[in-house]
């Protein structure tokens, strides 16, 4: 059996095992034993399989929003408030979970977050007003954030920069698949059995899989007696050479928040989420209300967004790692330009033109999925600060995502539902992102 370190006690060194004695000396990535490469794939595949179901407890409100809105007679602003609290709850969780998990156990944090996510979705299913749904969903977002940045830190412990784009691209396919699965499962359960059932039953699988993930994985190579890799790429090697005393306590926050490249990348992620989650928040309501579609037809059309999110990330990762020598910036810029064009098309196309809408949503989803901005944060931070960096980047993303939910809801309710303005604003943010990321050399 594998030697298991499941106590959850603080980890004594950034890269070593907890209370296990001597750890093998780091080795060049190409010289690592075969067992290492088996484990690195085990970690990645286990997390991908787990994460495929995580959105059932995070974003189920989106395909269910038309049903909830109609059942409880909610306004666009109330829908916006629910979305904002959900997204901001996740962002607040991102601020703390990555750093805490780096100190107390990465896989432990993932498992606890998974179990609590399931429980809080069940609580949400009993809501009878906007706030009685928004509050438990916001808390669910906070605990669900524990399922992301700690696991991203785990991946960075096993995958160096040279292959990290591919690893994160494969994960990106599963995050796109998670959105697709959630859209289908939550939407179908909601349409057949009501929105309360969709919050009550599908999310239970998250807790079960979170516990399984805990037993299947290990935080670091040293936890199974394997050596770490030596990072040979300068971009990640430089931050990994930071003195250990600078990474104690709040040290990683100081290092990252004083890094202009990381700050710029974080705001690019924020503006990216204005579009990524702006589309998933508002597109179902747009086609349901303006296109006159049934809830079933709306789901069939808008599911093309997560299909796009699913297809593109591994392509982007392989191009970045193999053809661009791990350069991420060009793929982010390509993503920005194509998605801006697709958003202009959605703004100008009549919502009753379902065929054209389907094509534009698919292009929009694919182009958004091409952006490897999450990998950028890990590259800049290196593996020692990867959990903190993934959390900080995502916190920016969800702060912006929650803000769009409020701003666009006010625009829609107060000014007579000018839907084209919403999508044209999203297109403008993509062009701003392209200009910002062009100044980040990574």
Order of alpha helices (4+ residues) and beta strands (2+ residues): beta-alpha-alpha-alpha-alpha-alpha-alpha-alpha-alpha-alpha-beta-alpha-alpha-alpha-alpha-alpha-alpha-alpha-alpha-alpha
